[in-house]
Amino acid sequence: MAVVATLSDNPSPSPSIQPLVDIVSGGMAEVNELILSKAGSNVELIPEIAKHLISSGGKRLRPMLTLACADMFGYRGNGHVTLAASVEFMHTATLLHDDVVDESDMRRGKLAARKLWGNQASVLVGDYLLGQAFKMMVDVGSLEALRILSEASAIIAEGEVLQLGAAKNINTSEADYLRVIEAKTAALFAAAAEVGPVIAGQDAPMKKAARTYGMELGYAFQLVDDALDYGGSASDLGKDIGDDFREGKITLPVVLAIQRGSDADTAFWKRCLEGEGVSDADLEEAISLLKKYDALSDTIERARTYGQNALDALDALPSGPHKDALADAVAFCISRVS
Amino acid sequence: MAVVATLSDNPSPSPSIQPLVDIVSGGMAEVNELILSKAGSNVELIPEIAKHLISSGGKRLRPMLTLACADMFGYRGNGHVTLAASVEFMHTATLLHDDVVDESDMRRGKLAARKLWGNQASVLVGDYLLGQAFKMMVDVGSLEALRILSEASAIIAEGEVLQLGAAKNINTSEADYLRVIEAKTAALFAAAAEVGPVIAGQDAPMKKAARTYGMELGYAFQLVDDALDYGGSASDLGKDIGDDFREGKITLPVVLAIQRGSDADTAFWKRCLEGEGVSDADLEEAISLLKKYDALSDTIERARTYGQNALDALDALPSGPHKDALADAVAFCISRVS
């Protein structure tokens, strides 16, 4: 199998998500319209919260994957738009519940919904969006797509419960943490990509290739996010640096630093992550430890490996502008942190 | 159309749920087994919480409706068992999220899951059970049952958001409140009953009759619950009297008492329900106002009307022991409070 591209000799000097955005722009306009209409309700609070979240500028990477992975097979129909909107609703519901669980104050640089409307409304509007997501999937009528997405839904929740256990536990291993991000991020990326060839009536190898692409991209995406939280600029992430640290979240950079650090370092991480609050000086100390033990650069290196796996998976898929755009998306994802 | 039975001249001296329990006992054994196996997870907290909730002695009325409404058509297969387990998971997920939203301390006479494991775990395990519910429905493979249950899921969440607005608002009208209970209780009863004839391959009139039976029974059930919260014995409900009152919940008895009361009464309800805590003396005063304005007896009267509507809906369904057991269930429901 010829390798589509490698991340180290990517031809584009500054990799961009733009080719993907451009190639699915027609479908995304329909997705956005559907999202706004399905977030409607006579119960005023629902569209209010949904619109706040939906208009707050996420990249909508997941629904773009669904569209591109159907369009690349010349799919003619509307099912991919509806599935893409379902995927975004599932993601949005997860964000609403996550913020409640993590007690987050900010989401994408804006006040989190739970700070504006309360935890109660965030829980219930998340439930509503999930219900709407399933209704939309049923409208499409593909039991296979329903199976893939409902499976993802259960896995995401399972991963969140798992993370709850790991959240403040400095004994979390790299393997534990990878299980968490497979469930909380990679599973939905994988499902979003897989339902593309499913709705386009493709056979098992195509479905598997799209699923693998999504899964590996999801891992890469999450690890980049983890590294950015300690090193990117605030504007990149739409949130302040150190959010994970302040919330006591164990992410891969921290797992690596703890593994490699001294007993004194472990005591520091324990106090910061299992304790009741940290200072700005603690955050500075944390970043300096992450650098000392190459924890950030090794996290990025692992992200790069997953990114390469995603590119390899593209091999099996049909050549053309959609495949190229999906390859660019991988490079873009990694470039955010390089 | 001949009326099956009326509530006022019910032949049974003490109406019982037992005929329904007995007639679906084989199926319910399979439902319970399926529930326990599907509540399993490698993430320990999930089976722990799920088993706590599932073993805490709910009547499982909803899955029994699904089984009886399929069995009455001589359905041979296993789909009704899986759908019944899905319905119970949807209900259990709702209870977990409800307790978080209502800040409840008790559920069916036991500490609420959120008091034992925290709000975070309750939110996430609810999400997990909902994901499992959808996976099970997909296993059954009936898009029509999926449509009915996913619709119910969105409606339940919408109703909970609606109730959030009404919860501490003494201007809630009877019509507002009936919308809330249609969504939060009656919709799932209706869906649970309707999927019976759906899986049994019945035509529209049978599906409609089962749906109407479930819907009307759901209304009756909720209004009886509302009345019991101010008048039943604690052991009946598995929770203390006055829980709704202490949580500032507006229910039909309160709506009626406010409508009929003086300005001084309104000030009392406003202080108690919109304020920050009530005393035992407040609860006594509330019960005495409810009695003064016939608010409890009129709530029960309305429940009786819905119960009669449920019996009328049974007319269209095939005669036999299942229909008789479903009629007894209505009478039992009303008798809890008469």
Interface residues (C-beta under 8 A of the other chain):
Chain A: S41 V43 E44 L45 I46 H97 V100 V101 N119 Q120 A121 V123 L124 V125 D127 Y128 L130 G131 Q132 F134 K135 M137 V138 G141 L143 L146 R147 S150 E151 S153 A154 I155 I156 A157 E158 E160 V161 L162 L164 G165
Chain B: S41 V43 L45 I46 H97 V100 V101 N119 Q120 A121 V123 L124 V125 D127 Y128 L130 G131 Q132 F134 K135 M137 V138 G141 L143 L146 R147 S150 E151 S153 A154 I155 I156 A157 E158 E160 V161 L162 L164 G165
